Amino acid sequence: MVPIGSVECHGVHLLIDTDILIATFVADRLAKRNDWLSLPPITYTIAAPIRPGNVYVPSETFRDHLKSILTHFISFGQKELS
């Protein structure tokens, strides 16, 4: 599992890493239930840069980064990627 959650400002009532915490929680639970590996989260994503605190990465950059990570695991024999 590759959890993906944005560094994103939701307002003063939530943490800036709320999306990361949720994605990691879900990925860890699914990985444990299915005997899968859960990797550390990808935290800089294509979050819309509409508020201070949102970290925006262009979609092409994000795609290439994710592809690089997945290709690495495939090259070492990982057969299924979640």
PyMOL Python script that loads the backbone (N, CA, C, O; Angstrom):
from pymol import cmd

cmd.read_pdbstr("""\
ATOM      1  N   MET A   1       0.844  -1.175   0.000  1.00  0.00           N
ATOM      2  CA  MET A   1       0.000   0.000   0.000  1.00  0.00           C
ATOM      3  C   MET A   1       0.888   1.235   0.000  1.00  0.00           C
ATOM      4  O   MET A   1       1.883   1.313   0.721  1.00  0.00           O
ATOM      5  N   VAL A   2       0.507   2.180  -0.813  1.00  0.00           N
ATOM      6  CA  VAL A   2       1.196   3.471  -0.859  1.00  0.00           C
ATOM      7  C   VAL A   2       0.174   4.541  -0.456  1.00  0.00           C
ATOM      8  O   VAL A   2      -0.588   5.020  -1.296  1.00  0.00           O
ATOM      9  N   PRO A   3       0.161   4.916   0.832  1.00  0.00           N
ATOM     10  CA  PRO A   3      -0.785   5.951   1.236  1.00  0.00           C
ATOM     11  C   PRO A   3      -0.392   7.301   0.632  1.00  0.00           C
ATOM     12  O   PRO A   3       0.781   7.675   0.621  1.00  0.00           O
ATOM     13  N   ILE A   4      -1.381   8.011   0.140  1.00  0.00           N
ATOM     14  CA  ILE A   4      -1.152   9.331  -0.449  1.00  0.00           C
ATOM     15  C   ILE A   4      -2.066  10.324   0.247  1.00  0.00           C
ATOM     16  O   ILE A   4      -3.290  10.199   0.201  1.00  0.00           O
ATOM     17  N   GLY A   5      -1.462  11.309   0.890  1.00  0.00           N
ATOM     18  CA  GLY A   5      -2.230  12.338   1.570  1.00  0.00           C
ATOM     19  C   GLY A   5      -1.538  13.678   1.433  1.00  0.00           C
ATOM     20  O   GLY A   5      -0.313  13.761   1.531  1.00  0.00           O
ATOM     21  N   SER A   6      -2.289  14.696   1.214  1.00  0.00           N
ATOM     22  CA  SER A   6      -1.733  16.028   0.954  1.00  0.00           C
ATOM     23  C   SER A   6      -1.379  16.777   2.219  1.00  0.00           C
ATOM     24  O   SER A   6      -2.053  16.662   3.243  1.00  0.00           O
ATOM     25  N   VAL A   7      -0.300  17.553   2.127  1.00  0.00           N
ATOM     26  CA  VAL A   7      -0.048  18.596   3.109  1.00  0.00           C
ATOM     27  C   VAL A   7      -0.972  19.730   2.683  1.00  0.00           C
ATOM     28  O   VAL A   7      -0.754  20.384   1.663  1.00  0.00           O
ATOM     29  N   GLU A   8      -2.021  19.948   3.496  1.00  0.00           N
ATOM     30  CA  GLU A   8      -3.089  20.833   3.049  1.00  0.00           C
ATOM     31  C   GLU A   8      -3.762  21.501   4.246  1.00  0.00           C
ATOM     32  O   GLU A   8      -4.102  20.843   5.229  1.00  0.00           O
ATOM     33  N   CYS A   9      -3.943  22.783   4.150  1.00  0.00           N
ATOM     34  CA  CYS A   9      -4.601  23.547   5.201  1.00  0.00           C
ATOM     35  C   CYS A   9      -6.114  23.385   5.096  1.00  0.00           C
ATOM     36  O   CYS A   9      -6.715  23.690   4.066  1.00  0.00           O
ATOM     37  N   HIS A  10      -6.720  22.899   6.179  1.00  0.00           N
ATOM     38  CA  HIS A  10      -8.172  22.737   6.221  1.00  0.00           C
ATOM     39  C   HIS A  10      -8.833  23.808   7.084  1.00  0.00           C
ATOM     40  O   HIS A  10     -10.058  23.864   7.192  1.00  0.00           O
ATOM     41  N   GLY A  11      -8.029  24.635   7.682  1.00  0.00           N
ATOM     42  CA  GLY A  11      -8.536  25.637   8.603  1.00  0.00           C
ATOM     43  C   GLY A  11      -7.936  25.412   9.981  1.00  0.00           C
ATOM     44  O   GLY A  11      -7.190  24.456  10.192  1.00  0.00           O
ATOM     45  N   VAL A  12      -8.260  26.286  10.907  1.00  0.00           N
ATOM     46  CA  VAL A  12      -7.656  26.213  12.243  1.00  0.00           C
ATOM     47  C   VAL A  12      -8.147  25.017  13.052  1.00  0.00           C
ATOM     48  O   VAL A  12      -7.542  24.671  14.066  1.00  0.00           O
ATOM     49  N   HIS A  13      -9.224  24.388  12.622  1.00  0.00           N
ATOM     50  CA  HIS A  13      -9.813  23.293  13.388  1.00  0.00           C
ATOM     51  C   HIS A  13      -9.183  21.930  13.082  1.00  0.00           C
ATOM     52  O   HIS A  13      -9.462  20.964  13.791  1.00  0.00           O
ATOM     53  N   LEU A  14      -8.344  21.826  12.048  1.00  0.00           N
ATOM     54  CA  LEU A  14      -7.714  20.551  11.694  1.00  0.00           C
ATOM     55  C   LEU A  14      -6.219  20.741  11.472  1.00  0.00           C
ATOM     56  O   LEU A  14      -5.754  21.831  11.139  1.00  0.00           O
ATOM     57  N   LEU A  15      -5.485  19.658  11.665  1.00  0.00           N
ATOM     58  CA  LEU A  15      -4.046  19.668  11.438  1.00  0.00           C
ATOM     59  C   LEU A  15      -3.727  19.754   9.943  1.00  0.00           C
ATOM     60  O   LEU A  15      -4.539  19.366   9.103  1.00  0.00           O
ATOM     61  N   ILE A  16      -2.553  20.260   9.629  1.00  0.00           N
ATOM     62  CA  ILE A  16      -2.148  20.387   8.233  1.00  0.00           C
ATOM     63  C   ILE A  16      -1.894  19.012   7.591  1.00  0.00           C
ATOM     64  O   ILE A  16      -1.883  18.888   6.367  1.00  0.00           O
ATOM     65  N   ASP A  17      -1.690  17.986   8.425  1.00  0.00           N
ATOM     66  CA  ASP A  17      -1.440  16.635   7.900  1.00  0.00           C
ATOM     67  C   ASP A  17      -2.638  15.700   8.075  1.00  0.00           C
ATOM     68  O   ASP A  17      -2.469  14.482   8.122  1.00  0.00           O
ATOM     69  N   THR A  18      -3.829  16.254   8.171  1.00  0.00           N
ATOM     70  CA  THR A  18      -5.044  15.446   8.340  1.00  0.00           C
ATOM     71  C   THR A  18      -5.183  14.392   7.249  1.00  0.00           C
ATOM     72  O   THR A  18      -5.452  13.228   7.545  1.00  0.00           O
ATOM     73  N   ASP A  19      -5.003  14.786   5.995  1.00  0.00           N
ATOM     74  CA  ASP A  19      -5.145  13.839   4.883  1.00  0.00           C
ATOM     75  C   ASP A  19      -4.103  12.729   4.963  1.00  0.00           C
ATOM     76  O   ASP A  19      -4.388  11.579   4.627  1.00  0.00           O
ATOM     77  N   ILE A  20      -2.903  13.073   5.406  1.00  0.00           N
ATOM     78  CA  ILE A  20      -1.827  12.087   5.539  1.00  0.00           C
ATOM     79  C   ILE A  20      -2.167  11.084   6.630  1.00  0.00           C
ATOM     80  O   ILE A  20      -1.986   9.880   6.451  1.00  0.00           O
ATOM     81  N   LEU A  21      -2.656  11.574   7.749  1.00  0.00           N
ATOM     82  CA  LEU A  21      -3.016  10.688   8.862  1.00  0.00           C
ATOM     83  C   LEU A  21      -4.117   9.707   8.460  1.00  0.00           C
ATOM     84  O   LEU A  21      -4.045   8.523   8.787  1.00  0.00           O
ATOM     85  N   ILE A  22      -5.122  10.194   7.760  1.00  0.00           N
ATOM     86  CA  ILE A  22      -6.232   9.335   7.327  1.00  0.00           C
ATOM     87  C   ILE A  22      -5.736   8.300   6.321  1.00  0.00           C
ATOM     88  O   ILE A  22      -6.038   7.114   6.455  1.00  0.00           O
ATOM     89  N   ALA A  23      -4.983   8.735   5.321  1.00  0.00           N
ATOM     90  CA  ALA A  23      -4.479   7.814   4.294  1.00  0.00           C
ATOM     91  C   ALA A  23      -3.586   6.743   4.903  1.00  0.00           C
ATOM     92  O   ALA A  23      -3.678   5.574   4.530  1.00  0.00           O
ATOM     93  N   THR A  24      -2.726   7.131   5.833  1.00  0.00           N
ATOM     94  CA  THR A  24      -1.827   6.176   6.479  1.00  0.00           C
ATOM     95  C   THR A  24      -2.597   5.188   7.339  1.00  0.00           C
ATOM     96  O   THR A  24      -2.292   3.996   7.337  1.00  0.00           O
ATOM     97  N   PHE A  25      -3.586   5.666   8.070  1.00  0.00           N
ATOM     98  CA  PHE A  25      -4.409   4.799   8.901  1.00  0.00           C
ATOM     99  C   PHE A  25      -5.107   3.733   8.043  1.00  0.00           C
ATOM    100  O   PHE A  25      -5.071   2.546   8.366  1.00  0.00           O
ATOM    101  N   VAL A  26      -5.736   4.169   6.954  1.00  0.00           N
ATOM    102  CA  VAL A  26      -6.449   3.241   6.073  1.00  0.00           C
ATOM    103  C   VAL A  26      -5.473   2.249   5.435  1.00  0.00           C
ATOM    104  O   VAL A  26      -5.743   1.048   5.405  1.00  0.00           O
ATOM    105  N   ALA A  27      -4.350   2.742   4.929  1.00  0.00           N
ATOM    106  CA  ALA A  27      -3.359   1.866   4.284  1.00  0.00           C
ATOM    107  C   ALA A  27      -2.811   0.838   5.266  1.00  0.00           C
ATOM    108  O   ALA A  27      -2.666  -0.335   4.921  1.00  0.00           O
ATOM    109  N   ASP A  28      -2.508   1.266   6.480  1.00  0.00           N
ATOM    110  CA  ASP A  28      -1.975   0.338   7.481  1.00  0.00           C
ATOM    111  C   ASP A  28      -2.992  -0.744   7.843  1.00  0.00           C
ATOM    112  O   ASP A  28      -2.635  -1.914   7.983  1.00  0.00           O
ATOM    113  N   ARG A  29      -4.240  -0.357   7.991  1.00  0.00           N
ATOM    114  CA  ARG A  29      -5.293  -1.336   8.303  1.00  0.00           C
ATOM    115  C   ARG A  29      -5.484  -2.335   7.169  1.00  0.00           C
ATOM    116  O   ARG A  29      -5.576  -3.539   7.410  1.00  0.00           O
ATOM    117  N   LEU A  30      -5.543  -1.845   5.937  1.00  0.00           N
ATOM    118  CA  LEU A  30      -5.703  -2.741   4.786  1.00  0.00           C
ATOM    119  C   LEU A  30      -4.503  -3.666   4.637  1.00  0.00           C
ATOM    120  O   LEU A  30      -4.655  -4.853   4.349  1.00  0.00           O
ATOM    121  N   ALA A  31      -3.322  -3.120   4.835  1.00  0.00           N
ATOM    122  CA  ALA A  31      -2.106  -3.927   4.727  1.00  0.00           C
ATOM    123  C   ALA A  31      -2.101  -5.033   5.783  1.00  0.00           C
ATOM    124  O   ALA A  31      -1.775  -6.182   5.484  1.00  0.00           O
ATOM    125  N   LYS A  32      -2.455  -4.689   6.991  1.00  0.00           N
ATOM    126  CA  LYS A  32      -2.475  -5.686   8.069  1.00  0.00           C
ATOM    127  C   LYS A  32      -3.518  -6.762   7.783  1.00  0.00           C
ATOM    128  O   LYS A  32      -3.241  -7.949   7.959  1.00  0.00           O
ATOM    129  N   ARG A  33      -4.693  -6.370   7.353  1.00  0.00           N
ATOM    130  CA  ARG A  33      -5.770  -7.309   7.082  1.00  0.00           C
ATOM    131  C   ARG A  33      -5.423  -8.274   5.940  1.00  0.00           C
ATOM    132  O   ARG A  33      -5.841  -9.432   5.954  1.00  0.00           O
ATOM    133  N   ASN A  34      -4.666  -7.800   4.963  1.00  0.00           N
ATOM    134  CA  ASN A  34      -4.386  -8.587   3.764  1.00  0.00           C
ATOM    135  C   ASN A  34      -2.948  -9.094   3.674  1.00  0.00           C
ATOM    136  O   ASN A  34      -2.545  -9.646   2.650  1.00  0.00           O
ATOM    137  N   ASP A  35      -2.174  -8.907   4.749  1.00  0.00           N
ATOM    138  CA  ASP A  35      -0.773  -9.315   4.782  1.00  0.00           C
ATOM    139  C   ASP A  35       0.024  -8.643   3.660  1.00  0.00           C
ATOM    140  O   ASP A  35       0.803  -9.291   2.962  1.00  0.00           O
ATOM    141  N   TRP A  36      -0.185  -7.338   3.502  1.00  0.00           N
ATOM    142  CA  TRP A  36       0.521  -6.540   2.505  1.00  0.00           C
ATOM    143  C   TRP A  36       1.522  -5.648   3.214  1.00  0.00           C
ATOM    144  O   TRP A  36       1.506  -5.518   4.438  1.00  0.00           O
ATOM    145  N   LEU A  37       2.376  -5.046   2.441  1.00  0.00           N
ATOM    146  CA  LEU A  37       3.322  -4.061   2.926  1.00  0.00           C
ATOM    147  C   LEU A  37       2.673  -2.678   2.846  1.00  0.00           C
ATOM    148  O   LEU A  37       2.030  -2.347   1.850  1.00  0.00           O
ATOM    149  N   SER A  38       2.842  -1.882   3.883  1.00  0.00           N
ATOM    150  CA  SER A  38       2.374  -0.490   3.852  1.00  0.00           C
ATOM    151  C   SER A  38       3.597   0.417   3.916  1.00  0.00           C
ATOM    152  O   SER A  38       4.340   0.413   4.897  1.00  0.00           O
ATOM    153  N   LEU A  39       3.788   1.179   2.871  1.00  0.00           N
ATOM    154  CA  LEU A  39       4.934   2.078   2.771  1.00  0.00           C
ATOM    155  C   LEU A  39       4.656   3.392   3.485  1.00  0.00           C
ATOM    156  O   LEU A  39       3.504   3.694   3.800  1.00  0.00           O
ATOM    157  N   PRO A  40       5.693   4.173   3.744  1.00  0.00           N
ATOM    158  CA  PRO A  40       5.469   5.517   4.277  1.00  0.00           C
ATOM    159  C   PRO A  40       4.659   6.343   3.269  1.00  0.00           C
ATOM    160  O   PRO A  40       4.716   6.086   2.066  1.00  0.00           O
ATOM    161  N   PRO A  41       3.917   7.320   3.753  1.00  0.00           N
ATOM    162  CA  PRO A  41       3.038   8.078   2.852  1.00  0.00           C
ATOM    163  C   PRO A  41       3.784   9.030   1.924  1.00  0.00           C
ATOM    164  O   PRO A  41       4.867   9.526   2.234  1.00  0.00           O
ATOM    165  N   ILE A  42       3.159   9.261   0.774  1.00  0.00           N
ATOM    166  CA  ILE A  42       3.577  10.345  -0.110  1.00  0.00           C
ATOM    167  C   ILE A  42       2.768  11.561   0.338  1.00  0.00           C
ATOM    168  O   ILE A  42       1.538  11.530   0.362  1.00  0.00           O
ATOM    169  N   THR A  43       3.475  12.622   0.689  1.00  0.00           N
ATOM    170  CA  THR A  43       2.799  13.739   1.351  1.00  0.00           C
ATOM    171  C   THR A  43       2.709  15.026   0.534  1.00  0.00           C
ATOM    172  O   THR A  43       1.886  15.891   0.832  1.00  0.00           O
ATOM    173  N   TYR A  44       3.529  15.156  -0.469  1.00  0.00           N
ATOM    174  CA  TYR A  44       3.444  16.347  -1.310  1.00  0.00           C
ATOM    175  C   TYR A  44       2.763  15.943  -2.605  1.00  0.00           C
ATOM    176  O   TYR A  44       3.313  15.167  -3.386  1.00  0.00           O
ATOM    177  N   THR A  45       1.580  16.464  -2.829  1.00  0.00           N
ATOM    178  CA  THR A  45       0.727  15.997  -3.914  1.00  0.00           C
ATOM    179  C   THR A  45       0.198  17.161  -4.732  1.00  0.00           C
ATOM    180  O   THR A  45       0.739  18.266  -4.699  1.00  0.00           O
ATOM    181  N   ILE A  46      -0.856  16.893  -5.456  1.00  0.00           N
ATOM    182  CA  ILE A  46      -1.449  17.898  -6.348  1.00  0.00           C
ATOM    183  C   ILE A  46      -2.554  18.706  -5.656  1.00  0.00           C
ATOM    184  O   ILE A  46      -3.516  19.134  -6.294  1.00  0.00           O
ATOM    185  N   ALA A  47      -2.402  18.905  -4.348  1.00  0.00           N
ATOM    186  CA  ALA A  47      -3.372  19.708  -3.597  1.00  0.00           C
ATOM    187  C   ALA A  47      -3.480  21.094  -4.210  1.00  0.00           C
ATOM    188  O   ALA A  47      -2.474  21.738  -4.508  1.00  0.00           O
ATOM    189  N   ALA A  48      -4.694  21.534  -4.390  1.00  0.00           N
ATOM    190  CA  ALA A  48      -4.925  22.861  -4.986  1.00  0.00           C
ATOM    191  C   ALA A  48      -4.285  23.947  -4.126  1.00  0.00           C
ATOM    192  O   ALA A  48      -4.508  23.991  -2.916  1.00  0.00           O
ATOM    193  N   PRO A  49      -3.500  24.812  -4.738  1.00  0.00           N
ATOM    194  CA  PRO A  49      -2.808  25.857  -3.971  1.00  0.00           C
ATOM    195  C   PRO A  49      -3.723  27.049  -3.680  1.00  0.00           C
ATOM    196  O   PRO A  49      -3.438  28.175  -4.089  1.00  0.00           O
ATOM    197  N   ILE A  50      -4.816  26.792  -2.974  1.00  0.00           N
ATOM    198  CA  ILE A  50      -5.795  27.851  -2.732  1.00  0.00           C
ATOM    199  C   ILE A  50      -5.682  28.480  -1.351  1.00  0.00           C
ATOM    200  O   ILE A  50      -6.301  29.512  -1.092  1.00  0.00           O
ATOM    201  N   ARG A  51      -4.898  27.872  -0.458  1.00  0.00           N
ATOM    202  CA  ARG A  51      -4.734  28.402   0.892  1.00  0.00           C
ATOM    203  C   ARG A  51      -3.269  28.346   1.293  1.00  0.00           C
ATOM    204  O   ARG A  51      -2.518  27.505   0.801  1.00  0.00           O
ATOM    205  N   PRO A  52      -2.863  29.240   2.184  1.00  0.00           N
ATOM    206  CA  PRO A  52      -1.510  29.101   2.740  1.00  0.00           C
ATOM    207  C   PRO A  52      -1.409  27.752   3.445  1.00  0.00           C
ATOM    208  O   PRO A  52      -2.322  27.355   4.169  1.00  0.00           O
ATOM    209  N   GLY A  53      -0.335  27.071   3.241  1.00  0.00           N
ATOM    210  CA  GLY A  53      -0.155  25.760   3.863  1.00  0.00           C
ATOM    211  C   GLY A  53      -0.353  24.605   2.895  1.00  0.00           C
ATOM    212  O   GLY A  53       0.140  23.505   3.142  1.00  0.00           O
ATOM    213  N   ASN A  54      -1.063  24.834   1.803  1.00  0.00           N
ATOM    214  CA  ASN A  54      -1.211  23.787   0.796  1.00  0.00           C
ATOM    215  C   ASN A  54       0.077  23.711  -0.013  1.00  0.00           C
ATOM    216  O   ASN A  54       0.568  24.721  -0.518  1.00  0.00           O
ATOM    217  N   VAL A  55       0.614  22.512  -0.129  1.00  0.00           N
ATOM    218  CA  VAL A  55       1.830  22.325  -0.915  1.00  0.00           C
ATOM    219  C   VAL A  55       1.425  21.690  -2.241  1.00  0.00           C
ATOM    220  O   VAL A  55       0.927  20.565  -2.279  1.00  0.00           O
ATOM    221  N   TYR A  56       1.644  22.414  -3.307  1.00  0.00           N
ATOM    222  CA  TYR A  56       1.234  21.972  -4.638  1.00  0.00           C
ATOM    223  C   TYR A  56       2.426  21.442  -5.427  1.00  0.00           C
ATOM    224  O   TYR A  56       3.481  22.073  -5.485  1.00  0.00           O
ATOM    225  N   VAL A  57       2.238  20.276  -6.029  1.00  0.00           N
ATOM    226  CA  VAL A  57       3.211  19.696  -6.945  1.00  0.00           C
ATOM    227  C   VAL A  57       2.494  19.523  -8.280  1.00  0.00           C
ATOM    228  O   VAL A  57       1.388  18.983  -8.312  1.00  0.00           O
ATOM    229  N   PRO A  58       3.090  19.964  -9.374  1.00  0.00           N
ATOM    230  CA  PRO A  58       2.433  19.768 -10.672  1.00  0.00           C
ATOM    231  C   PRO A  58       2.107  18.295 -10.920  1.00  0.00           C
ATOM    232  O   PRO A  58       2.863  17.409 -10.522  1.00  0.00           O
ATOM    233  N   SER A  59       0.983  18.044 -11.575  1.00  0.00           N
ATOM    234  CA  SER A  59       0.521  16.666 -11.757  1.00  0.00           C
ATOM    235  C   SER A  59       1.539  15.797 -12.485  1.00  0.00           C
ATOM    236  O   SER A  59       1.665  14.613 -12.171  1.00  0.00           O
ATOM    237  N   GLU A  60       2.264  16.350 -13.441  1.00  0.00           N
ATOM    238  CA  GLU A  60       3.269  15.570 -14.163  1.00  0.00           C
ATOM    239  C   GLU A  60       4.397  15.151 -13.223  1.00  0.00           C
ATOM    240  O   GLU A  60       4.883  14.022 -13.298  1.00  0.00           O
ATOM    241  N   THR A  61       4.810  16.048 -12.348  1.00  0.00           N
ATOM    242  CA  THR A  61       5.863  15.756 -11.377  1.00  0.00           C
ATOM    243  C   THR A  61       5.394  14.675 -10.405  1.00  0.00           C
ATOM    244  O   THR A  61       6.125  13.733 -10.102  1.00  0.00           O
ATOM    245  N   PHE A  62       4.168  14.828  -9.925  1.00  0.00           N
ATOM    246  CA  PHE A  62       3.614  13.846  -9.004  1.00  0.00           C
ATOM    247  C   PHE A  62       3.516  12.468  -9.664  1.00  0.00           C
ATOM    248  O   PHE A  62       3.890  11.459  -9.066  1.00  0.00           O
ATOM    249  N   ARG A  63       3.015  12.435 -10.892  1.00  0.00           N
ATOM    250  CA  ARG A  63       2.894  11.181 -11.630  1.00  0.00           C
ATOM    251  C   ARG A  63       4.254  10.509 -11.780  1.00  0.00           C
ATOM    252  O   ARG A  63       4.382   9.307 -11.546  1.00  0.00           O
ATOM    253  N   ASP A  64       5.261  11.273 -12.165  1.00  0.00           N
ATOM    254  CA  ASP A  64       6.594  10.718 -12.360  1.00  0.00           C
ATOM    255  C   ASP A  64       7.189  10.200 -11.052  1.00  0.00           C
ATOM    256  O   ASP A  64       7.855   9.166 -11.034  1.00  0.00           O
ATOM    257  N   HIS A  65       6.947  10.919  -9.967  1.00  0.00           N
ATOM    258  CA  HIS A  65       7.437  10.495  -8.650  1.00  0.00           C
ATOM    259  C   HIS A  65       6.793   9.172  -8.238  1.00  0.00           C
ATOM    260  O   HIS A  65       7.485   8.249  -7.808  1.00  0.00           O
ATOM    261  N   LEU A  66       5.485   9.083  -8.370  1.00  0.00           N
ATOM    262  CA  LEU A  66       4.778   7.856  -8.013  1.00  0.00           C
ATOM    263  C   LEU A  66       5.214   6.699  -8.912  1.00  0.00           C
ATOM    264  O   LEU A  66       5.434   5.587  -8.432  1.00  0.00           O
ATOM    265  N   LYS A  67       5.337   6.956 -10.189  1.00  0.00           N
ATOM    266  CA  LYS A  67       5.779   5.920 -11.129  1.00  0.00           C
ATOM    267  C   LYS A  67       7.174   5.416 -10.753  1.00  0.00           C
ATOM    268  O   LYS A  67       7.434   4.214 -10.821  1.00  0.00           O
ATOM    269  N   SER A  68       8.055   6.306 -10.364  1.00  0.00           N
ATOM    270  CA  SER A  68       9.404   5.925  -9.961  1.00  0.00           C
ATOM    271  C   SER A  68       9.389   5.004  -8.743  1.00  0.00           C
ATOM    272  O   SER A  68      10.122   4.016  -8.691  1.00  0.00           O
ATOM    273  N   ILE A  69       8.559   5.332  -7.777  1.00  0.00           N
ATOM    274  CA  ILE A  69       8.447   4.493  -6.571  1.00  0.00           C
ATOM    275  C   ILE A  69       7.929   3.107  -6.935  1.00  0.00           C
ATOM    276  O   ILE A  69       8.497   2.100  -6.513  1.00  0.00           O
ATOM    277  N   LEU A  70       6.864   3.053  -7.709  1.00  0.00           N
ATOM    278  CA  LEU A  70       6.274   1.766  -8.082  1.00  0.00           C
ATOM    279  C   LEU A  70       7.230   0.938  -8.941  1.00  0.00           C
ATOM    280  O   LEU A  70       7.327  -0.278  -8.771  1.00  0.00           O
ATOM    281  N   THR A  71       7.932   1.595  -9.858  1.00  0.00           N
ATOM    282  CA  THR A  71       8.897   0.900 -10.712  1.00  0.00           C
ATOM    283  C   THR A  71      10.010   0.295  -9.870  1.00  0.00           C
ATOM    284  O   THR A  71      10.473  -0.810 -10.152  1.00  0.00           O
ATOM    285  N   HIS A  72      10.435   1.004  -8.853  1.00  0.00           N
ATOM    286  CA  HIS A  72      11.471   0.487  -7.957  1.00  0.00           C
ATOM    287  C   HIS A  72      11.029  -0.839  -7.330  1.00  0.00           C
ATOM    288  O   HIS A  72      11.779  -1.815  -7.338  1.00  0.00           O
ATOM    289  N   PHE A  73       9.827  -0.868  -6.796  1.00  0.00           N
ATOM    290  CA  PHE A  73       9.354  -2.092  -6.154  1.00  0.00           C
ATOM    291  C   PHE A  73       9.166  -3.220  -7.159  1.00  0.00           C
ATOM    292  O   PHE A  73       9.445  -4.378  -6.849  1.00  0.00           O
ATOM    293  N   ILE A  74       8.704  -2.901  -8.337  1.00  0.00           N
ATOM    294  CA  ILE A  74       8.552  -3.929  -9.385  1.00  0.00           C
ATOM    295  C   ILE A  74       9.922  -4.502  -9.747  1.00  0.00           C
ATOM    296  O   ILE A  74      10.057  -5.708  -9.951  1.00  0.00           O
ATOM    297  N   SER A  75      10.930  -3.645  -9.827  1.00  0.00           N
ATOM    298  CA  SER A  75      12.273  -4.106 -10.200  1.00  0.00           C
ATOM    299  C   SER A  75      12.874  -5.061  -9.172  1.00  0.00           C
ATOM    300  O   SER A  75      13.774  -5.834  -9.499  1.00  0.00           O
ATOM    301  N   PHE A  76      12.383  -5.013  -7.934  1.00  0.00           N
ATOM    302  CA  PHE A  76      12.862  -5.918  -6.896  1.00  0.00           C
ATOM    303  C   PHE A  76      11.926  -7.099  -6.679  1.00  0.00           C
ATOM    304  O   PHE A  76      12.017  -7.797  -5.669  1.00  0.00           O
ATOM    305  N   GLY A  77      11.020  -7.320  -7.639  1.00  0.00           N
ATOM    306  CA  GLY A  77      10.227  -8.525  -7.601  1.00  0.00           C
ATOM    307  C   GLY A  77       8.835  -8.396  -7.014  1.00  0.00           C
ATOM    308  O   GLY A  77       8.113  -9.389  -6.921  1.00  0.00           O
ATOM    309  N   GLN A  78       8.442  -7.194  -6.615  1.00  0.00           N
ATOM    310  CA  GLN A  78       7.070  -7.020  -6.115  1.00  0.00           C
ATOM    311  C   GLN A  78       6.100  -7.299  -7.251  1.00  0.00           C
ATOM    312  O   GLN A  78       6.182  -6.667  -8.305  1.00  0.00           O
ATOM    313  N   LYS A  79       5.183  -8.238  -7.050  1.00  0.00           N
ATOM    314  CA  LYS A  79       4.293  -8.643  -8.132  1.00  0.00           C
ATOM    315  C   LYS A  79       2.972  -7.880  -8.130  1.00  0.00           C
ATOM    316  O   LYS A  79       2.388  -7.649  -9.189  1.00  0.00           O
ATOM    317  N   GLU A  80       2.505  -7.494  -6.964  1.00  0.00           N
ATOM    318  CA  GLU A  80       1.249  -6.771  -6.869  1.00  0.00           C
ATOM    319  C   GLU A  80       1.493  -5.450  -6.194  1.00  0.00           C
ATOM    320  O   GLU A  80       2.196  -5.380  -5.185  1.00  0.00           O
ATOM    321  N   LEU A  81       0.926  -4.415  -6.735  1.00  0.00           N
ATOM    322  CA  LEU A  81       1.044  -3.098  -6.146  1.00  0.00           C
ATOM    323  C   LEU A  81      -0.338  -2.581  -5.823  1.00  0.00           C
ATOM    324  O   LEU A  81      -1.228  -2.580  -6.673  1.00  0.00           O
ATOM    325  N   SER A  82      -0.511  -2.145  -4.598  1.00  0.00           N
ATOM    326  CA  SER A  82      -1.814  -1.651  -4.172  1.00  0.00           C
ATOM    327  C   SER A  82      -1.774  -0.157  -4.037  1.00  0.00           C
ATOM    328  O   SER A  82      -2.780   0.459  -3.685  1.00  0.00           O
TER     329      SER A  82
END
""", "prot")
cmd.dss("prot")
cmd.show_as("cartoon", "prot")
cmd.util.cbc("prot")
cmd.orient("prot")
